[in-house]
Amino acid sequence: MEELLQLGIKAVPVTIWGDEVIIGFNPKELARVFKLNSEVSQVSPPAMIEKYETVLVAAGRAARQLPDEYLGWSCPERKRTLGQFTFHIFDRPDRALNAYETGHYNLDDRGRHAEDVLDKVGFEEIAVYGEDVLSRVKHGLTGPAQMDLEKVLETYMGRKTTAELMDLALGHSVHHLKQLYEYMSQAGMEPVDKLEDADFQGVAVPTELF
């Protein structure tokens, strides 16, 4: 990390290849830099709504399974408590929606604390927050107030269209939900109605869990 900081890079994951620097898991840019032949597809708005609903509802279901005594549980491989980690699953799409309004998606948007957003931090409150985020995602992707998905936003990963940022946020939530399932397993809990790989089909996520 010290080497990255010397290069002025403050976010991980990051891929450095020659003069190219790719911040975050960005399938489109990775395919370009490494000249991959496979086309990186982007989820269409109707499919995106469906996937967001599937993933965020499942994340809320998992959150409601967690006893509040696990709020401060330290997540292996992640420098976050389980409470903060679960909140982050929902907060990334929220910050993508916010970026559409402000035109910017900053590095600070990645690490908002649940305590700064929620009046009370518990897994039930986090699940309710997730329901609100899902409602606003669906409102933004459909109806008379639908977002302009071609609008270009300034982000810490470079210039992205709204569609790209919403797609990346969806993949981020999928990846972290998979990790949440693993954390629950490590804590001796079996997720109720756990999503399977088929439920995530069509959403680009890293192949490695951690």
MARGUMAR-692626 format. One record per residue: residue number from 1; residue in one letter; z, x, y of N, C-alpha, C in turn. Coordinates in pm, 1 decimal. Layout:
% residues N
NUM, A, Z, X, Y, Z, X, Y, Z, X, Y;
...
% end
This chain:
% residues 210
1, M, 0.0, 83.6, -120.1, 0.0, 0.0, 0.0, 0.0, 87.2, 125.2;
2, E, 66.2, 201.6, 117.8, 70.3, 289.9, 235.1, -69.3, 337.8, 270.8;
3, E, -150.3, 365.1, 167.1, -287.9, 409.0, 191.7, -368.7, 298.8, 259.1;
4, L, -346.6, 174.7, 217.3, -416.8, 62.1, 278.9, -376.2, 45.2, 424.6;
5, L, -246.6, 60.0, 451.7, -198.7, 47.4, 589.2, -259.6, 154.3, 679.1;
6, Q, -280.2, 272.5, 623.7, -342.7, 380.3, 701.2, -487.0, 346.5, 737.4;
7, L, -548.8, 260.3, 653.5, -685.3, 216.1, 680.6, -688.8, 90.8, 767.7;
8, G, -569.1, 44.2, 806.2, -560.6, -74.2, 890.6, -570.9, -203.9, 813.1;
9, I, -550.4, -197.4, 681.5, -559.7, -315.5, 596.1, -419.2, -364.3, 564.4;
10, K, -390.0, -489.7, 600.9, -254.7, -542.1, 584.6, -245.6, -653.5, 481.8;
11, A, -356.8, -683.8, 414.0, -357.9, -794.3, 318.6, -407.7, -747.6, 183.0;
12, V, -351.1, -804.1, 79.2, -398.1, -782.8, -56.6, -416.0, -919.9, -121.9;
13, P, -502.1, -933.7, -222.4, -581.5, -827.3, -281.8, -694.6, -782.3, -190.3;
14, V, -739.7, -660.8, -212.9, -850.4, -606.0, -135.2, -938.3, -522.7, -227.4;
15, T, -1068.3, -528.7, -206.0, -1163.3, -448.5, -282.0, -1234.3, -355.3, -185.4;
16, I, -1230.6, -223.9, -214.8, -1297.8, -124.3, -131.4, -1405.1, -56.3, -215.5;
17, W, -1526.9, -63.8, -168.3, -1639.0, -3.9, -239.9, -1728.6, 65.4, -137.2;
18, G, -1716.3, 198.9, -128.1, -1787.9, 271.8, -24.7, -1737.4, 231.0, 112.0;
19, D, -1828.3, 185.3, 197.0, -1790.8, 140.4, 330.9, -1756.0, -8.8, 334.8;
20, E, -1768.8, -75.9, 221.5, -1743.1, -219.9, 215.7, -1595.6, -247.6, 188.5;
21, V, -1538.3, -338.7, 264.8, -1399.6, -381.5, 244.4, -1400.7, -533.8, 231.5;
22, I, -1353.3, -583.6, 117.1, -1349.3, -727.7, 93.1, -1203.7, -769.0, 80.3;
23, I, -1157.6, -849.4, 175.2, -1019.8, -896.8, 176.1, -1010.0, -1024.7, 95.3;
24, G, -912.6, -1031.0, 5.0, -890.1, -1150.6, -74.7, -990.0, -1163.2, -188.3;
25, F, -969.7, -1267.7, -271.2, -1064.4, -1297.4, -379.0, -1176.8, -1380.7, -320.8;
26, N, -1290.2, -1314.2, -297.7, -1403.9, -1377.7, -231.3, -1527.1, -1360.4, -319.9;
27, P, -1551.3, -1455.1, -413.1, -1660.7, -1440.3, -509.2, -1796.2, -1413.4, -446.0;
28, K, -1825.1, -1480.4, -334.1, -1955.7, -1464.2, -269.7, -1976.3, -1320.7, -222.0;
29, E, -1874.3, -1264.3, -156.6, -1885.6, -1127.7, -106.4, -1882.9, -1024.9, -219.9;
30, L, -1802.5, -1050.4, -322.0, -1798.3, -959.5, -437.2, -1933.6, -955.2, -507.4;
31, A, -1997.0, -1071.6, -521.2, -2128.7, -1076.7, -583.5, -2231.6, -1000.5, -500.7;
32, R, -2220.1, -1011.9, -367.8, -2315.0, -940.6, -279.8, -2297.8, -790.2, -290.8;
33, V, -2174.5, -743.3, -280.9, -2148.4, -598.9, -279.4, -2184.8, -533.3, -412.7;
34, F, -2150.0, -601.0, -522.1, -2174.8, -542.4, -653.7, -2307.6, -586.2, -713.4;
35, K, -2389.6, -656.4, -631.4, -2524.6, -696.2, -670.6, -2525.2, -768.3, -805.3;
36, L, -2435.7, -864.8, -816.4, -2427.1, -943.5, -938.8, -2540.6, -1044.9, -942.7;
37, N, -2600.3, -1060.6, -1057.8, -2714.6, -1149.8, -1070.8, -2674.1, -1296.5, -1073.1;
38, S, -2553.6, -1323.0, -1124.1, -2511.3, -1462.5, -1136.6, -2486.4, -1522.7, -998.4;
39, E, -2538.3, -1642.4, -979.1, -2520.3, -1711.0, -851.2, -2379.5, -1768.3, -841.7;
40, V, -2315.4, -1745.9, -728.2, -2180.9, -1799.1, -706.4, -2194.3, -1937.5, -644.2;
41, S, -2162.9, -2038.8, -721.3, -2178.5, -2175.8, -672.3, -2057.0, -2217.7, -591.7;
42, Q, -2081.2, -2307.1, -499.0, -1973.1, -2361.3, -417.8, -1955.5, -2508.0, -453.5;
43, V, -1832.0, -2550.4, -465.9, -1804.1, -2687.5, -506.0, -1852.2, -2783.3, -397.6;
44, S, -1924.9, -2888.5, -438.0, -1972.3, -2988.6, -342.9, -1854.2, -3071.3, -293.2;
45, P, -1865.9, -3133.0, -174.1, -1753.3, -3212.1, -119.8, -1697.9, -3317.2, -216.3;
46, P, -1783.1, -3399.8, -282.7, -1725.1, -3498.4, -375.6, -1648.4, -3431.3, -489.6;
47, A, -1705.7, -3323.6, -544.0, -1638.3, -3252.1, -652.4, -1514.1, -3182.3, -600.8;
48, M, -1519.6, -3135.2, -475.7, -1404.6, -3067.2, -417.0, -1286.8, -3163.4, -402.8;
49, I, -1315.0, -3286.6, -357.9, -1209.6, -3387.1, -346.5, -1146.2, -3412.1, -482.4;
50, E, -1231.3, -3427.6, -584.2, -1182.7, -3453.1, -719.7, -1095.2, -3338.9, -769.7;
51, K, -1141.2, -3214.3, -746.2, -1066.0, -3098.4, -793.3, -934.9, -3083.0, -716.7;
52, Y, -940.7, -3102.2, -585.8, -818.0, -3093.7, -506.2, -715.4, -3195.5, -556.3;
53, E, -761.6, -3317.6, -582.7, -669.2, -3420.9, -628.8, -610.0, -3383.0, -764.4;
54, T, -694.1, -3336.7, -855.9, -647.2, -3296.1, -988.4, -543.2, -3186.4, -978.6;
55, V, -572.0, -3085.4, -897.9, -486.6, -2966.6, -890.9, -358.2, -2993.2, -814.2;
56, L, -367.4, -3055.8, -696.9, -247.6, -3075.1, -616.1, -154.6, -3181.3, -674.9;
57, V, -209.8, -3281.9, -739.4, -124.6, -3379.5, -808.1, -50.5, -3311.3, -922.7;
58, A, -120.9, -3226.9, -997.4, -56.9, -3154.2, -1107.3, 49.4, -3058.5, -1055.3;
59, A, 22.3, -2994.2, -942.5, 120.8, -2902.7, -883.7, 244.6, -2978.9, -838.9;
60, G, 224.4, -3098.4, -782.4, 338.2, -3180.6, -742.7, 418.8, -3225.3, -863.3;
61, R, 347.8, -3258.3, -970.2, 415.1, -3298.9, -1093.3, 501.0, -3184.2, -1147.4;
62, A, 446.4, -3064.1, -1144.4, 521.3, -2947.0, -1190.9, 640.5, -2919.3, -1099.8;
63, A, 620.3, -2933.0, -968.9, 729.3, -2906.8, -874.0, 846.7, -3000.5, -899.0;
64, R, 816.1, -3125.3, -929.6, 922.5, -3223.6, -951.9, 997.4, -3199.2, -1083.1;
65, Q, 940.8, -3117.3, -1169.0, 1010.4, -3080.7, -1292.9, 1115.6, -2972.4, -1269.8;
66, L, 1099.9, -2898.6, -1160.3, 1183.0, -2780.3, -1138.9, 1318.2, -2818.2, -1079.0;
67, P, 1426.9, -2776.2, -1141.7, 1559.7, -2799.8, -1082.8, 1576.1, -2715.6, -956.5;
68, D, 1643.5, -2769.5, -856.0, 1659.7, -2696.0, -730.4, 1735.9, -2564.4, -748.0;
69, E, 1805.1, -2549.9, -859.0, 1874.7, -2422.6, -883.8, 1776.4, -2307.5, -901.6;
70, Y, 1648.5, -2340.9, -924.2, 1545.7, -2237.9, -940.2, 1474.9, -2205.9, -808.4;
71, L, 1516.1, -2266.6, -697.9, 1450.7, -2239.6, -569.6, 1450.6, -2091.0, -535.4;
72, G, 1559.1, -2023.3, -565.6, 1570.2, -1882.2, -531.9, 1532.0, -1787.6, -644.3;
73, W, 1479.1, -1843.0, -753.7, 1438.1, -1759.8, -867.8, 1327.9, -1663.8, -824.9;
74, S, 1342.6, -1538.1, -857.9, 1246.2, -1436.3, -816.0, 1127.4, -1434.9, -911.0;
75, C, 1009.0, -1457.0, -856.6, 888.1, -1462.5, -939.4, 842.9, -1322.6, -980.0;
76, P, 833.6, -1294.3, -1109.0, 778.6, -1165.5, -1152.1, 636.6, -1148.7, -1098.4;
77, E, 602.2, -1027.6, -1063.2, 469.0, -993.8, -1012.1, 444.9, -1042.0, -869.2;
78, R, 537.6, -1118.6, -813.8, 520.2, -1170.9, -678.5, 648.8, -1152.7, -600.1;
79, K, 637.0, -1110.9, -476.4, 756.5, -1093.6, -393.0, 788.2, -1224.8, -322.1;
80, R, 809.1, -1329.2, -403.3, 840.4, -1460.8, -349.5, 940.7, -1528.3, -441.0;
81, T, 1022.2, -1614.6, -382.7, 1105.9, -1701.1, -464.5, 1017.8, -1811.2, -523.5;
82, L, 1067.0, -1877.5, -626.2, 988.0, -1984.0, -687.0, 968.2, -2099.6, -588.4;
83, G, 1068.4, -2125.8, -504.6, 1053.3, -2229.7, -403.9, 941.3, -2196.8, -306.4;
84, Q, 939.6, -2074.1, -255.9, 835.8, -2032.9, -161.8, 698.8, -2029.0, -228.5;
85, F, 696.0, -1982.8, -353.1, 570.0, -1974.9, -427.2, 509.4, -2114.7, -445.1;
86, T, 593.9, -2211.6, -483.5, 545.4, -2347.4, -505.0, 496.8, -2409.3, -374.4;
87, F, 570.2, -2388.6, -267.0, 528.0, -2435.8, -135.0, 391.6, -2377.6, -98.0;
88, H, 370.3, -2251.0, -129.5, 247.4, -2180.4, -92.3, 123.8, -2241.8, -158.6;
89, I, 140.4, -2300.7, -276.7, 27.6, -2365.5, -344.8, -33.8, -2473.4, -255.6;
90, F, 52.0, -2545.7, -185.3, 6.4, -2654.3, -98.4, -25.3, -2606.4, 43.1;
91, D, 40.3, -2500.6, 84.9, 27.7, -2459.8, 225.0, -106.3, -2393.9, 253.9;
92, R, -166.8, -2330.6, 154.7, -296.0, -2265.9, 179.7, -402.6, -2368.7, 219.3;
93, P, -416.4, -2481.9, 148.5, -511.1, -2584.1, 196.0, -474.5, -2638.0, 333.4;
94, D, -344.1, -2652.5, 360.6, -300.7, -2699.0, 492.8, -348.4, -2604.7, 601.5;
95, R, -337.5, -2475.2, 577.5, -379.1, -2376.7, 677.0, -531.0, -2374.6, 692.7;
96, A, -603.3, -2406.7, 585.8, -749.3, -2417.0, 597.6, -786.3, -2535.3, 686.9;
97, L, -715.4, -2647.3, 670.8, -737.5, -2762.9, 759.0, -703.4, -2727.8, 903.3;
98, N, -595.4, -2655.2, 920.8, -555.0, -2614.0, 1055.3, -659.5, -2522.5, 1118.5;
99, A, -718.4, -2436.3, 1036.5, -820.6, -2343.8, 1087.5, -941.5, -2419.4, 1140.1;
100, Y, -973.1, -2532.8, 1077.0, -1085.9, -2612.1, 1125.3, -1059.8, -2660.7, 1267.5;
101, E, -935.7, -2695.2, 1296.6, -899.7, -2744.7, 1429.6, -892.1, -2632.4, 1532.5;
102, T, -841.0, -2516.4, 1491.6, -820.0, -2406.7, 1586.7, -936.5, -2309.1, 1592.9;
103, G, -1017.2, -2306.6, 1486.6, -1128.2, -2211.8, 1479.7, -1088.7, -2077.0, 1423.4;
104, H, -959.1, -2060.5, 1391.2, -911.4, -1930.7, 1342.8, -821.6, -1945.6, 1219.6;
105, Y, -836.3, -1851.5, 1128.4, -748.6, -1844.1, 1011.1, -692.1, -1702.4, 1009.6;
106, N, -567.1, -1690.1, 1054.8, -508.6, -1557.8, 1075.6, -430.5, -1509.5, 954.1;
107, L, -401.3, -1380.5, 953.4, -324.9, -1321.4, 844.4, -188.3, -1387.2, 831.2;
108, D, -128.8, -1425.2, 943.8, 3.1, -1488.7, 941.4, 0.4, -1625.2, 872.2;
109, D, -117.6, -1687.1, 865.8, -128.3, -1817.3, 800.6, -103.7, -1808.5, 650.2;
110, R, -115.5, -1689.1, 593.3, -99.0, -1673.1, 448.7, 46.1, -1685.3, 404.8;
111, G, 140.1, -1653.0, 493.7, 277.1, -1638.6, 449.0, 378.9, -1724.7, 520.6;
112, R, 340.1, -1844.8, 561.1, 437.9, -1932.5, 626.8, 554.0, -1961.1, 531.5;
113, H, 672.0, -1972.9, 587.9, 789.7, -2001.3, 507.0, 817.3, -2150.6, 503.5;
114, A, 857.5, -2198.4, 386.4, 887.4, -2340.5, 369.4, 993.7, -2385.8, 469.0;
115, E, 1090.0, -2298.8, 495.9, 1198.9, -2333.7, 587.9, 1148.5, -2361.2, 729.2;
116, D, 1033.7, -2303.8, 765.4, 979.2, -2323.6, 899.2, 895.7, -2450.8, 910.0;
117, V, 868.9, -2515.2, 795.8, 781.0, -2631.7, 794.2, 855.4, -2758.4, 752.9;
118, L, 942.8, -2745.4, 654.4, 1012.2, -2860.4, 598.9, 1152.9, -2872.6, 657.2;
119, D, 1195.2, -2995.4, 682.2, 1331.0, -3017.7, 733.1, 1434.7, -2976.4, 629.7;
120, K, 1403.5, -3004.7, 504.8, 1489.9, -2965.2, 394.3, 1401.7, -2905.7, 285.7;
121, V, 1444.0, -2795.4, 228.2, 1363.6, -2729.5, 125.3, 1423.0, -2757.3, -12.0;
122, G, 1352.8, -2836.5, -87.1, 1384.1, -2864.3, -227.0, 1252.0, -2891.4, -296.1;
123, F, 1250.6, -2889.5, -426.5, 1123.1, -2909.5, -495.7, 1067.2, -3050.3, -471.9;
124, E, 1152.3, -3149.3, -454.7, 1104.1, -3284.1, -422.8, 1037.6, -3283.9, -285.2;
125, E, 1100.1, -3219.4, -188.7, 1042.9, -3212.5, -53.4, 910.5, -3135.6, -53.7;
126, I, 902.5, -3032.5, -136.1, 778.0, -2956.3, -147.3, 668.4, -3043.0, -207.8;
127, A, 703.0, -3122.8, -309.4, 605.0, -3212.0, -371.9, 556.1, -3317.8, -272.6;
128, V, 646.7, -3371.3, -192.0, 607.8, -3469.8, -90.5, 515.1, -3405.4, 12.4;
129, Y, 546.8, -3282.5, 51.0, 458.8, -3208.3, 143.1, 319.5, -3194.0, 81.5;
130, G, 315.3, -3165.2, -48.7, 187.0, -3152.6, -117.5, 107.3, -3281.2, -115.1;
131, E, 175.0, -3394.8, -126.5, 106.5, -3524.0, -119.7, 44.9, -3545.5, 17.6;
132, D, 115.5, -3504.3, 121.0, 63.1, -3517.4, 257.1, -59.1, -3427.3, 277.0;
133, V, -50.6, -3305.8, 224.6, -164.4, -3212.9, 235.4, -286.0, -3271.8, 164.4;
134, L, -266.4, -3323.5, 43.0, -377.9, -3381.5, -31.9, -440.2, -3497.1, 44.9;
135, S, -357.8, -3581.7, 105.0, -409.3, -3694.7, 182.7, -497.4, -3645.5, 297.1;
136, R, -454.1, -3539.5, 363.6, -531.2, -3488.0, 477.3, -657.4, -3415.2, 431.8;
137, V, -652.3, -3351.2, 315.8, -772.3, -3288.4, 258.8, -876.9, -3395.4, 229.3;
138, K, -835.7, -3503.7, 164.7, -929.0, -3611.5, 130.7, -985.7, -3675.9, 256.6;
139, H, -901.5, -3693.0, 359.1, -947.1, -3750.3, 485.5, -1048.4, -3658.3, 553.5;
140, G, -1025.1, -3526.9, 542.1, -1113.5, -3431.7, 606.9, -1247.3, -3414.7, 537.4;
141, L, -1251.6, -3444.9, 408.1, -1374.7, -3425.3, 331.7, -1456.9, -3552.2, 314.0;
142, T, -1405.9, -3663.9, 364.5, -1478.6, -3789.8, 349.8, -1447.1, -3881.1, 466.8;
143, G, -1522.7, -3987.5, 479.6, -1494.0, -4087.1, 582.6, -1554.5, -4053.3, 717.3;
144, P, -1527.9, -4137.5, 817.6, -1589.2, -4122.0, 950.9, -1546.7, -3995.2, 1023.0;
145, A, -1429.6, -3941.2, 990.8, -1381.0, -3819.9, 1057.7, -1405.9, -3694.9, 974.0;
146, Q, -1506.4, -3701.3, 887.6, -1535.8, -3589.1, 797.6, -1561.5, -3460.5, 875.3;
147, M, -1509.1, -3351.6, 825.6, -1527.0, -3222.0, 889.7, -1672.2, -3176.3, 880.8;
148, D, -1712.5, -3097.9, 978.4, -1842.3, -3031.3, 974.6, -1826.8, -2908.0, 886.3;
149, L, -1872.5, -2915.8, 763.8, -1850.1, -2808.0, 667.8, -1930.0, -2682.3, 699.7;
150, E, -2025.2, -2694.1, 792.3, -2103.2, -2576.4, 832.5, -2041.5, -2504.9, 952.4;
151, K, -1936.4, -2562.9, 1009.2, -1869.8, -2499.8, 1123.3, -1817.2, -2362.1, 1082.2;
152, V, -1845.9, -2260.0, 1162.1, -1805.1, -2123.0, 1130.2, -1668.2, -2094.7, 1191.3;
153, L, -1579.8, -2038.5, 1109.6, -1443.1, -2008.0, 1151.1, -1419.2, -1857.9, 1146.3;
154, E, -1337.3, -1810.9, 1238.3, -1298.2, -1669.5, 1237.3, -1175.3, -1654.9, 1146.7;
155, T, -1184.9, -1570.9, 1044.9, -1073.1, -1553.7, 952.2, -1044.5, -1405.2, 933.5;
156, Y, -927.2, -1375.8, 877.5, -892.4, -1235.3, 851.7, -982.0, -1176.1, 742.1;
157, M, -1060.1, -1261.6, 674.5, -1153.9, -1215.5, 572.6, -1296.0, -1204.8, 627.4;
158, G, -1311.2, -1227.0, 757.2, -1443.0, -1230.2, 817.8, -1482.0, -1373.5, 852.3;
159, R, -1601.9, -1391.2, 904.9, -1649.0, -1523.7, 944.1, -1682.3, -1606.3, 819.9;
160, K, -1626.0, -1727.5, 813.3, -1648.0, -1816.6, 700.1, -1681.8, -1955.8, 751.6;
161, T, -1766.7, -2025.8, 678.0, -1787.6, -2165.9, 711.2, -1665.0, -2244.8, 664.3;
162, T, -1650.1, -2364.6, 717.4, -1540.7, -2451.8, 674.3, -1548.9, -2478.9, 524.9;
163, A, -1670.2, -2500.1, 475.4, -1688.8, -2525.2, 331.9, -1639.2, -2406.5, 249.8;
164, E, -1672.9, -2286.1, 293.3, -1628.5, -2166.4, 221.0, -1476.9, -2154.7, 221.3;
165, L, -1415.4, -2180.5, 336.6, -1270.1, -2165.7, 346.3, -1198.8, -2271.3, 262.3;
166, M, -1248.1, -2394.5, 262.8, -1187.8, -2498.3, 180.5, -1206.2, -2467.4, 32.1;
167, D, -1319.6, -2410.4, -2.4, -1347.0, -2372.3, -140.5, -1253.6, -2259.2, -184.4;
168, L, -1233.1, -2160.8, -96.8, -1142.4, -2050.1, -127.2, -998.7, -2099.7, -140.4;
169, A, -959.1, -2193.8, -55.0, -823.5, -2248.8, -62.6, -803.2, -2324.4, -193.3;
170, L, -906.0, -2394.3, -238.6, -897.9, -2465.3, -366.2, -878.8, -2366.4, -480.4;
171, G, -959.3, -2260.3, -482.2, -945.8, -2159.2, -586.3, -809.3, -2093.5, -583.7;
172, H, -757.5, -2071.6, -463.5, -625.2, -2012.3, -446.9, -518.9, -2102.3, -509.5;
173, S, -525.8, -2232.6, -484.6, -428.0, -2325.8, -540.4, -438.5, -2332.7, -692.4;
174, V, -561.0, -2329.6, -744.0, -580.0, -2329.9, -889.8, -515.8, -2207.2, -952.6;
175, H, -543.4, -2091.6, -894.8, -490.6, -1966.9, -950.1, -337.9, -1967.2, -949.8;
176, H, -279.6, -2012.9, -839.8, -133.1, -2013.8, -831.0, -71.2, -2121.9, -920.7;
177, L, -141.7, -2231.9, -942.5, -89.4, -2331.9, -1035.1, -83.1, -2273.8, -1176.0;
178, K, -185.0, -2199.7, -1214.1, -182.7, -2133.7, -1345.4, -63.7, -2038.3, -1355.5;
179, Q, -38.0, -1966.0, -1246.3, 76.4, -1875.3, -1245.5, 208.1, -1952.6, -1251.6;
180, L, 214.8, -2067.1, -1182.8, 335.0, -2148.8, -1185.8, 365.2, -2194.8, -1328.5;
181, Y, 260.8, -2234.0, -1401.5, 280.3, -2272.2, -1541.2, 342.2, -2157.1, -1620.5;
182, E, 295.6, -2036.4, -1594.0, 349.7, -1919.7, -1664.4, 495.1, -1896.9, -1625.9;
183, Y, 528.3, -1910.2, -1499.9, 667.7, -1893.5, -1456.4, 757.6, -1998.6, -1521.9;
184, M, 708.5, -2120.9, -1532.3, 786.4, -2225.8, -1597.1, 811.3, -2191.6, -1743.5;
185, S, 708.0, -2137.7, -1807.5, 723.4, -2097.1, -1947.2, 828.1, -1987.0, -1960.7;
186, Q, 826.1, -1890.3, -1868.6, 923.6, -1781.2, -1871.7, 1066.0, -1833.4, -1851.4;
187, A, 1078.1, -1943.4, -1775.6, 1209.1, -2001.8, -1749.9, 1248.8, -2103.6, -1857.0;
188, G, 1165.3, -2115.9, -1961.5, 1197.6, -2205.9, -2071.6, 1161.5, -2350.5, -2048.2;
189, M, 1070.4, -2376.3, -1954.7, 1028.7, -2513.2, -1925.1, 885.1, -2535.5, -1970.4;
190, E, 858.8, -2653.2, -2026.0, 723.6, -2690.1, -2067.8, 666.2, -2788.3, -1965.5;
191, P, 561.2, -2750.2, -1892.6, 505.0, -2840.7, -1791.4, 458.1, -2972.7, -1852.9;
192, V, 490.9, -3083.2, -1789.6, 446.4, -3215.0, -1833.7, 301.0, -3236.3, -1793.0;
193, D, 219.4, -3284.4, -1886.1, 77.0, -3309.9, -1858.2, 11.8, -3187.9, -1792.8;
194, K, 31.1, -3075.8, -1854.5, -24.2, -2949.2, -1804.2, -176.3, -2954.0, -1803.5;
195, L, -237.6, -2906.6, -1696.4, -383.1, -2898.8, -1689.7, -432.7, -2787.6, -1781.8;
196, E, -551.9, -2806.7, -1833.4, -614.6, -2708.3, -1920.5, -734.1, -2645.5, -1849.9;
197, D, -791.8, -2542.7, -1910.3, -903.0, -2471.1, -1847.1, -1019.2, -2564.2, -1812.2;
198, A, -1041.8, -2665.5, -1894.5, -1152.1, -2758.9, -1867.1, -1132.3, -2831.6, -1734.7;
199, D, -1006.2, -2852.4, -1696.2, -977.5, -2921.2, -1570.2, -1013.6, -2835.5, -1449.1;
200, F, -1018.8, -2704.2, -1469.3, -1047.2, -2611.9, -1359.7, -1194.1, -2570.4, -1355.7;
201, Q, -1272.6, -2621.4, -1447.6, -1412.1, -2579.0, -1457.7, -1486.2, -2602.8, -1326.2;
202, G, -1561.6, -2502.9, -1284.7, -1638.8, -2512.8, -1161.0, -1569.1, -2453.0, -1040.5;
203, V, -1440.5, -2414.7, -1055.2, -1365.7, -2353.7, -946.0, -1353.5, -2203.7, -973.4;
204, A, -1397.2, -2121.8, -878.3, -1393.7, -1976.0, -896.4, -1253.1, -1922.0, -876.3;
205, V, -1200.3, -1857.2, -980.4, -1067.3, -1793.6, -972.5, -1074.0, -1660.3, -1043.3;
206, P, -982.6, -1568.3, -1012.1, -979.8, -1439.9, -1083.7, -957.1, -1462.0, -1233.2;
207, T, -1014.7, -1373.5, -1315.4, -996.7, -1385.1, -1459.9, -856.2, -1342.5, -1501.2;
208, E, -796.4, -1247.5, -1428.8, -662.4, -1202.9, -1460.2, -560.8, -1298.9, -1399.8;
209, L, -457.1, -1330.8, -1475.9, -355.3, -1424.0, -1425.4, -276.1, -1361.8, -1312.1;
210, F, -245.3, -1231.3, -1324.7, -171.8, -1159.9, -1219.8, -246.5, -1033.7, -1181.0;
% end
